[in-house]
Protein backbone atom coordinates (compact mmCIF):
# COMPACT_ATOMS: atom_id res chain seq x y z
CA UNK A 1 0.00 0.00 0.00
CA UNK A 2 1.43 3.37 -1.02
CA UNK A 3 1.72 6.30 1.36
CA UNK A 4 -1.15 8.10 -0.46
CA UNK A 5 -3.37 5.04 -0.06
CA UNK A 6 -2.62 4.98 3.67
CA UNK A 7 -3.29 8.68 4.13
CA UNK A 8 -6.48 8.65 2.06
CA UNK A 9 -7.66 5.19 3.04
CA UNK A 10 -11.32 6.29 3.56
CA UNK A 11 -11.48 7.20 -0.14
CA UNK A 12 -10.36 3.69 -1.11
CA UNK A 13 -13.42 2.31 0.71
CA UNK A 14 -15.94 4.19 -1.44
CA UNK A 15 -18.33 1.76 -3.12
CA UNK A 16 -20.85 2.13 -5.95
CA UNK A 17 -23.55 2.67 -3.32
CA UNK A 18 -21.48 5.46 -1.75
CA UNK A 19 -21.05 7.10 -5.16
CA UNK A 20 -24.84 7.18 -5.55
CA UNK A 21 -25.22 8.68 -2.08
CA UNK A 22 -22.53 11.31 -2.71
CA UNK A 23 -24.06 12.16 -6.10
CA UNK A 24 -27.41 12.68 -4.42
CA UNK A 25 -25.77 14.94 -1.81
CA UNK A 26 -24.06 16.90 -4.59
CA UNK A 27 -27.40 17.53 -6.31
CA UNK A 28 -28.89 18.63 -3.00
CA UNK A 29 -26.03 21.09 -2.48
CA UNK A 30 -26.39 22.40 -6.03
CA UNK A 31 -30.12 22.85 -5.44
CA UNK A 32 -29.29 25.07 -2.46
CA UNK A 33 -26.94 27.19 -4.57
CA UNK A 34 -29.67 27.69 -7.20
CA UNK A 35 -32.17 28.62 -4.48
CA UNK A 36 -29.75 31.24 -3.15
CA UNK A 37 -29.49 32.74 -6.65
CA UNK A 38 -33.10 33.82 -6.16
CA UNK A 39 -34.31 34.05 -9.75
CA UNK A 40 -37.39 32.32 -11.13
CA UNK A 41 -35.33 30.12 -13.46
CA UNK A 42 -32.91 29.16 -10.67
CA UNK A 43 -35.82 28.16 -8.40
CA UNK A 44 -37.15 25.90 -11.16
CA UNK A 45 -33.72 24.30 -11.63
CA UNK A 46 -33.61 23.61 -7.88
CA UNK A 47 -37.08 22.04 -8.12
CA UNK A 48 -35.72 19.83 -10.91
CA UNK A 49 -32.59 18.75 -9.03
CA UNK A 50 -34.45 17.58 -5.93
CA UNK A 51 -36.56 14.81 -7.56
CA UNK A 52 -33.52 13.68 -9.57
CA UNK A 53 -31.65 13.50 -6.28
CA UNK A 54 -34.46 11.37 -4.85
CA UNK A 55 -34.16 8.87 -7.71
CA UNK A 56 -30.41 8.55 -7.27
CA UNK A 57 -30.80 8.32 -3.49
CA UNK A 58 -33.09 5.34 -3.97
CA UNK A 59 -30.37 3.49 -5.90
CA UNK A 60 -27.81 3.20 -3.12
CA UNK A 61 -29.53 0.33 -1.32
CA UNK A 62 -29.82 -1.75 -4.50
CA UNK A 63 -26.20 -1.03 -5.40
CA UNK A 64 -25.04 -2.04 -1.93
CA UNK A 65 -26.96 -5.33 -2.16
CA UNK A 66 -25.60 -6.07 -5.65
CA UNK A 67 -21.97 -4.97 -5.34
CA UNK A 68 -21.44 -4.99 -1.58
CA UNK A 69 -19.59 -2.42 0.51
CA UNK A 70 -16.21 -2.11 2.22
CA UNK A 71 -17.45 -0.45 5.41
CA UNK A 72 -20.39 -0.43 7.81
CA UNK A 73 -21.33 3.27 7.93
CA UNK A 74 -23.28 3.39 4.69
CA UNK A 75 -26.61 4.09 6.39
CA UNK A 76 -25.09 7.01 8.31
CA UNK A 77 -23.61 8.44 5.12
CA UNK A 78 -27.01 8.08 3.46
CA UNK A 79 -28.74 9.81 6.38
CA UNK A 80 -26.34 12.77 6.28
CA UNK A 81 -26.84 13.06 2.52
CA UNK A 82 -30.61 12.94 2.95
CA UNK A 83 -30.40 15.69 5.58
CA UNK A 84 -28.91 17.95 2.92
CA UNK A 85 -31.20 16.95 0.05
CA UNK A 86 -34.48 16.42 1.88
CA UNK A 87 -34.06 18.49 5.03
CA UNK A 88 -31.96 21.60 4.51
CA UNK A 89 -32.55 22.16 0.77
CA UNK A 90 -36.39 22.05 0.88
CA UNK A 91 -36.36 24.13 4.07
CA UNK A 92 -34.36 26.90 2.37
CA UNK A 93 -36.58 26.55 -0.71
CA UNK A 94 -39.78 27.15 1.26
CA UNK A 95 -38.23 30.12 3.06
CA UNK A 96 -37.04 31.65 -0.21
CA UNK A 97 -40.33 31.13 -2.07
CA UNK A 98 -42.76 32.23 0.63
CA UNK A 99 -40.89 34.68 2.90
CA UNK A 100 -41.04 38.24 1.58
CA UNK A 101 -38.80 40.73 3.37
CA UNK A 102 -40.81 43.59 1.85
CA UNK A 103 -43.67 42.64 4.18
CA UNK A 104 -41.48 43.31 7.19
CA UNK A 105 -40.02 40.93 9.78
CA UNK A 106 -41.91 37.82 10.77
CA UNK A 107 -41.60 38.81 14.42
CA UNK A 108 -39.96 41.88 15.93
CA UNK A 109 -39.91 43.34 19.42
CA UNK A 110 -37.61 46.36 19.19
CA UNK A 111 -37.44 49.15 16.62
CA UNK A 112 -34.24 50.73 15.28
CA UNK A 113 -34.00 52.92 18.39
CA UNK A 114 -34.17 49.87 20.65
CA UNK A 115 -37.59 50.89 21.88
CA UNK A 116 -40.20 48.19 22.46
CA UNK A 117 -42.37 48.04 19.37
CA UNK A 118 -43.91 44.59 19.03
CA UNK A 119 -44.95 43.74 15.50
CA UNK A 120 -45.34 40.71 13.32
CA UNK A 121 -46.33 39.62 9.85
CA UNK A 122 -48.47 36.49 9.78
CA UNK A 123 -47.47 35.48 6.20
CA UNK A 124 -43.76 35.65 6.98
CA UNK A 125 -44.28 34.02 10.38
CA UNK A 126 -46.00 31.05 8.74
CA UNK A 127 -43.31 30.83 6.05
CA UNK A 128 -40.39 30.76 8.46
CA UNK A 129 -42.22 28.37 10.80
CA UNK A 130 -42.90 25.95 7.95
CA UNK A 131 -39.28 26.19 6.86
CA UNK A 132 -38.05 25.43 10.37
CA UNK A 133 -40.46 22.52 10.75
CA UNK A 134 -39.23 20.95 7.51
CA UNK A 135 -35.60 21.13 8.62
CA UNK A 136 -36.09 19.90 12.18
CA UNK A 137 -38.71 17.22 11.56
CA UNK A 138 -36.90 15.80 8.53
CA UNK A 139 -33.65 15.52 10.47
CA UNK A 140 -35.51 13.92 13.38
CA UNK A 141 -37.21 11.52 10.94
CA UNK A 142 -33.88 10.56 9.36
CA UNK A 143 -32.23 10.00 12.74
CA UNK A 144 -35.13 7.77 13.82
CA UNK A 145 -34.86 5.80 10.59
CA UNK A 146 -31.08 5.41 10.83
CA UNK A 147 -31.04 4.20 14.42
CA UNK A 148 -34.20 2.10 14.17
CA UNK A 149 -35.14 -1.00 12.22
CA UNK A 150 -37.36 0.59 9.59
CA UNK A 151 -34.91 -0.44 6.89
CA UNK A 152 -35.82 -4.08 7.42
CA UNK A 153 -39.56 -3.48 7.59
CA UNK A 154 -41.94 -3.75 4.67
CA UNK A 155 -43.19 -0.17 5.01
CA UNK A 156 -41.89 3.16 6.30
CA UNK A 157 -43.31 4.50 9.54
CA UNK A 158 -44.18 8.10 8.83
CA UNK A 159 -43.82 10.09 5.63
CA UNK A 160 -40.21 9.70 4.45
CA UNK A 161 -38.18 12.89 4.04
CA UNK A 162 -37.92 12.46 0.25
CA UNK A 163 -41.71 12.07 0.15
CA UNK A 164 -42.13 15.39 1.97
CA UNK A 165 -39.70 17.03 -0.46
CA UNK A 166 -41.66 15.72 -3.45
CA UNK A 167 -44.81 17.25 -1.93
CA UNK A 168 -43.01 20.58 -1.63
CA UNK A 169 -41.84 20.36 -5.25
CA UNK A 170 -45.25 19.46 -6.68
CA UNK A 171 -46.96 22.26 -4.74
CA UNK A 172 -44.27 24.92 -5.22
CA UNK A 173 -43.94 24.53 -8.98
CA UNK A 174 -47.53 25.80 -9.30
CA UNK A 175 -48.44 27.71 -6.13
CA UNK A 176 -45.49 29.95 -5.27
CA UNK A 177 -43.74 33.15 -6.25
CA UNK A 178 -42.51 31.29 -9.34
CA UNK A 179 -45.96 31.95 -10.78
CA UNK A 180 -46.48 35.16 -8.78
CA UNK A 181 -48.64 33.35 -6.23
CA UNK A 182 -47.93 33.94 -2.56
CA UNK A 183 -50.82 32.59 -0.50
CA UNK A 184 -50.20 32.00 3.20
CA UNK A 185 -52.24 28.79 2.99
CA UNK A 186 -49.52 27.11 0.89
CA UNK A 187 -46.65 27.25 3.44
CA UNK A 188 -49.22 26.52 6.14
CA UNK A 189 -50.21 23.32 4.31
CA UNK A 190 -46.55 22.40 3.82
CA UNK A 191 -45.87 22.86 7.53
CA UNK A 192 -48.84 20.69 8.48
CA UNK A 193 -47.80 17.95 6.04
CA UNK A 194 -44.29 17.95 7.51
CA UNK A 195 -45.81 16.69 10.77
CA UNK A 196 -46.54 13.39 9.02
CA UNK A 197 -42.81 12.60 9.04
CA UNK A 198 -42.95 11.95 12.79
CA UNK A 199 -46.05 9.75 12.76
CA UNK A 200 -46.32 5.96 12.51
CA UNK A 201 -48.57 6.06 9.42
CA UNK A 202 -47.36 3.35 6.98
CA UNK A 203 -45.88 4.57 3.68
CA UNK A 204 -44.77 2.45 0.74
CA UNK A 205 -41.10 1.93 0.00
CA UNK A 206 -39.76 2.13 -3.53
CA UNK A 207 -39.33 -1.62 -3.67
CA UNK A 208 -41.08 -4.61 -5.21
CA UNK A 209 -44.55 -3.69 -6.51
CA UNK A 210 -44.27 -0.04 -5.45
CA UNK A 211 -40.95 0.74 -7.13
CA UNK A 212 -42.16 1.38 -10.67
CA UNK A 213 -45.28 3.42 -9.71
CA UNK A 214 -43.21 5.64 -7.39
CA UNK A 215 -40.52 6.08 -10.05
CA UNK A 216 -43.18 6.90 -12.65
CA UNK A 217 -44.70 9.54 -10.38
CA UNK A 218 -41.31 11.21 -9.88
CA UNK A 219 -40.62 11.15 -13.63
CA UNK A 220 -43.97 12.83 -14.31
CA UNK A 221 -43.04 15.48 -11.75
CA UNK A 222 -39.65 15.98 -13.43
CA UNK A 223 -41.38 16.37 -16.81
CA UNK A 224 -43.71 18.98 -15.27
CA UNK A 225 -40.80 21.01 -13.94
CA UNK A 226 -38.91 20.84 -17.25
CA UNK A 227 -41.95 22.02 -19.21
CA UNK A 228 -42.44 24.87 -16.73
CA UNK A 229 -38.80 25.89 -17.19
CA UNK A 230 -39.37 26.26 -20.93
CA UNK A 231 -42.75 27.97 -20.38
CA UNK A 232 -44.55 25.26 -22.31
CA UNK A 233 -48.28 25.53 -21.57
CA UNK A 234 -48.49 21.74 -21.35
CA UNK A 235 -46.88 21.88 -17.91
CA UNK A 236 -50.15 22.87 -16.23
CA UNK A 237 -51.95 19.85 -17.66
CA UNK A 238 -49.21 17.42 -16.65
CA UNK A 239 -49.07 19.07 -13.21
CA UNK A 240 -52.52 17.69 -12.42
CA UNK A 241 -51.27 14.19 -13.26
CA UNK A 242 -48.21 14.70 -11.04
CA UNK A 243 -50.39 15.99 -8.21
CA UNK A 244 -52.86 13.10 -8.55
CA UNK A 245 -50.04 10.54 -8.52
CA UNK A 246 -48.50 12.13 -5.46
CA UNK A 247 -51.80 12.24 -3.62
CA UNK A 248 -52.19 8.52 -4.33
CA UNK A 249 -48.87 7.92 -2.56
CA UNK A 250 -49.60 10.52 0.08
CA UNK A 251 -53.10 9.48 1.11
CA UNK A 252 -54.60 6.58 -0.84
CA UNK A 253 -51.81 3.99 -0.54
CA UNK A 254 -51.29 4.51 3.23
CA UNK A 255 -55.04 3.98 3.74
CA UNK A 256 -54.90 0.79 1.69
CA UNK A 257 -51.81 -0.42 3.56
CA UNK A 258 -53.47 0.23 6.92
CA UNK A 259 -56.52 -1.69 5.68
CA UNK A 260 -54.32 -4.67 4.77
CA UNK A 261 -55.05 -4.44 1.05
CA UNK A 262 -51.47 -5.35 0.10
CA UNK A 263 -51.00 -8.17 2.58
CA UNK A 264 -50.45 -11.59 1.06
Protein Blocks (a to p, Z undefined) as FASTA:
>chain_A
ZZklmmmmmmmmpcfklmmmmmmmmmmmmmmmmmmnopaklmmmmmmmmmmmmmmmmmmm
mmmmmnopabfklmmmmmmmmmmmmmmmmmmmmmmmmmcfknopfbdfbdfkopacdddd
fklmmmmmmmmmmmmmmmmmmmmmmmmmmlmpmbdedjafklmmmmmmmmmmmnccknop
acfklmmmmmmmmmmmmmcbdcdddehjlmmmmmmmmmmmmmmmmmmmnopaklmmmmmm
mmmmmmmmmmmmmmmmmnopmpZZ
